[in-house]
Amino acid sequence: MRLVGEIKDQKSAGLLSNYLAYKEIENKIIEEDGAFEIWVYDEEKLNTAETMFAEFMANPNAPEYKDAMKKNKVIQEQTASKEDRDDAPYIDARTTIFYHEVIPRGKLTMFLILICVIVGFLSKLGDNIAFLRPLFITDILVNGNMIRFAPNLPEIQHGEIWRLFSPMLIHFGFLHLLFNMMWLLDLGSLVEFRKGSLFLVVFILVVSGLSNLAQFYIVHPLFGGMSGVVYGLFGYIWMKGKFDPGSRFFLHKTTVVLMIAWYFLGLTGLLGNIANAAHSVGLVVGVIWGFLSAGGLKRLIKK
């Protein structure tokens, strides 16, 4: 779904919306900051809709717009009459706090969860550092409270590319693993369902790589967890739902508030040793990716 333009007057927006619908251009009106935005669902009809928008703004009192309103009203009354005679539609009332509909569990998402659980089991949830050494972003030596490591990621430079991404599979403690997998199950499945497994693979690799690098250079290499990816998924879905309603991405406001509150709570240090750099970069990358893919930049330029 793409933005055609915005109109300050609600009545005029409705008039144009009806006209577009009469011309078989499916559209939606969204109120934003006191203005009424016209969005079209079919991107192939965007240019036609923009032309009609310009013509309407030049002469909103042209008779064809009111004629279209009357004809659409007749069609709607006929359709409503038919629906009244039909049986009531079945409504699937199953929902989650994230979406308006039931989202099937993504195969790739479930595979990632399985790998994380296996790594958690074999590493004794982070206690077996020797097992985790090949998964850290760089090799480390722990001596009491001292951590020794090379600062220039020599293993990655010598071909161990997986270390850029493998820290996301590491979890320290049961709750760390549980909460990350719960978020990954819902957010990952939604992105996989809407965009496909290939997109999810690329997205996770980009977000995890960048967030892991940030955590390494800002803090240290002894870290792990899927939370950077989770915040990336959250930021992407949040922006897609906000700036491209037709994408059918959706997050309840409660979920947004919860995720943002948890992010800032982590910054306070009250939650212990949290990979805040990974969270921050993951969130920023997800927000930017979602915003740009939703046409947010074009929308800002138009304003």
Secondary structure, 3 states (H helix, E strand, C coil): CEEEEEECCHHHHHHHHHHHHHCCCCEEEEEECCEEEEEECCHHHHHHHHHHHHHHHHCCCCHHHHHHHHHHHHHHHHHHHHHHHCCCCCCCCCCCCCCCCCCCCCHHHHHHHHHHHHHHHHCCCCCCHHHHCCCCCCCEEEECCEEEECCCCHHHHCCCHHHHCHHHHCCCCHHHHHHHHHHHHHHHHHHHHHHCHHHHHHHHHHHHHHHHHHHHHHCCCCCCCCHHHHHHHHHHHHHHHHHCHHHCCCCCHHHHHHHHHHHHHHHHCCCCCCCHHHHHHHHHHHHHHHHHHCCHHHHHHHC
